[in-house]
Amino acid sequence: MRPKASNLPDSLTRLLATPQRRAPGRARGEHPLPGTGRDSPHAALEAALLRGFVYGVSGLVWLVVAALFVRHLAR
């Protein structure tokens, strides 16, 4: 069934008209480039440091927001 072009924007019509393509032999949800070194110790350390940094920064943001909230309630 083809959508009516008058009801949809031009870019959406083109997007719906093009078929979805996947690489042959790849399962849905599989890593796109297997064997790229993601299982190396260096990559694991880098991911752990990055995750720690993100958790630390988000924790600091939560603390600042909580402090501002408590200060607002104290007034």
Secondary structure as a PSIPRED ss2 file (coil, helix, strand):
# PSIPRED VFORMAT (PSIPRED V4.0)

   1 M C   1.000  0.000  0.000
   2 R C   1.000  0.000  0.000
   3 P C   1.000  0.000  0.000
   4 K C   1.000  0.000  0.000
   5 A C   1.000  0.000  0.000
   6 S C   1.000  0.000  0.000
   7 N C   1.000  0.000  0.000
   8 L C   1.000  0.000  0.000
   9 P C   1.000  0.000  0.000
  10 D H   0.000  1.000  0.000
  11 S H   0.000  1.000  0.000
  12 L H   0.000  1.000  0.000
  13 T H   0.000  1.000  0.000
  14 R H   0.000  1.000  0.000
  15 L H   0.000  1.000  0.000
  16 L H   0.000  1.000  0.000
  17 A H   0.000  1.000  0.000
  18 T C   1.000  0.000  0.000
  19 P C   1.000  0.000  0.000
  20 Q C   1.000  0.000  0.000
  21 R C   1.000  0.000  0.000
  22 R C   1.000  0.000  0.000
  23 A C   1.000  0.000  0.000
  24 P C   1.000  0.000  0.000
  25 G C   1.000  0.000  0.000
  26 R C   1.000  0.000  0.000
  27 A C   1.000  0.000  0.000
  28 R C   1.000  0.000  0.000
  29 G C   1.000  0.000  0.000
  30 E C   1.000  0.000  0.000
  31 H C   1.000  0.000  0.000
  32 P C   1.000  0.000  0.000
  33 L C   1.000  0.000  0.000
  34 P C   1.000  0.000  0.000
  35 G C   1.000  0.000  0.000
  36 T C   1.000  0.000  0.000
  37 G C   1.000  0.000  0.000
  38 R C   1.000  0.000  0.000
  39 D C   1.000  0.000  0.000
  40 S C   1.000  0.000  0.000
  41 P H   0.000  1.000  0.000
  42 H H   0.000  1.000  0.000
  43 A H   0.000  1.000  0.000
  44 A H   0.000  1.000  0.000
  45 L H   0.000  1.000  0.000
  46 E H   0.000  1.000  0.000
  47 A H   0.000  1.000  0.000
  48 A H   0.000  1.000  0.000
  49 L H   0.000  1.000  0.000
  50 L H   0.000  1.000  0.000
  51 R H   0.000  1.000  0.000
  52 G H   0.000  1.000  0.000
  53 F H   0.000  1.000  0.000
  54 V H   0.000  1.000  0.000
  55 Y H   0.000  1.000  0.000
  56 G H   0.000  1.000  0.000
  57 V H   0.000  1.000  0.000
  58 S H   0.000  1.000  0.000
  59 G H   0.000  1.000  0.000
  60 L H   0.000  1.000  0.000
  61 V H   0.000  1.000  0.000
  62 W H   0.000  1.000  0.000
  63 L H   0.000  1.000  0.000
  64 V H   0.000  1.000  0.000
  65 V H   0.000  1.000  0.000
  66 A H   0.000  1.000  0.000
  67 A H   0.000  1.000  0.000
  68 L H   0.000  1.000  0.000
  69 F H   0.000  1.000  0.000
  70 V H   0.000  1.000  0.000
  71 R H   0.000  1.000  0.000
  72 H H   0.000  1.000  0.000
  73 L H   0.000  1.000  0.000
  74 A H   0.000  1.000  0.000
  75 R C   1.000  0.000  0.000
